[in-house]
Amino acid sequence: MGISLGASNLWIESDSTTALAWIHGKENVPWSVFKSLRKIQQGLQMLTCWKATHIYREGNTPADLAAAYQSSRGETNLNPSHI
């Protein structure tokens, strides 16, 4: 999304230490998310500068609420059109 908005620098915050390890290449990635992660990594290569850091769930309330809302709808979209 940041790239499509013209960003050249991006800071990703996640409460998932596993997802961060995947992005940084520190853990093996399961096949179920490999394709999505590859798209993320290709997008990051287009940026001038990026970093991905951990944030505690309590500090990530807006994203947590959005995820809870989406899961309550009973549908999942792992590849939104804007990514």
Number of C-alpha atoms within 10 A of each C-alpha: 11 15 15 9 8 9 13 13 14 15 11 11 16 18 17 13 13 15 18 18 15 18 18 12 11 11 12 10 17 10 9 8 12 13 13 13 17 14 12 13 15 10 15 19 10 13 15 10 12 13 12 15 13 15 14 12 13 9 12 14 11 11 14 14 11 11 12 11 11 13 12 10 8 7 8 11 8 9 10 8 7 9 13
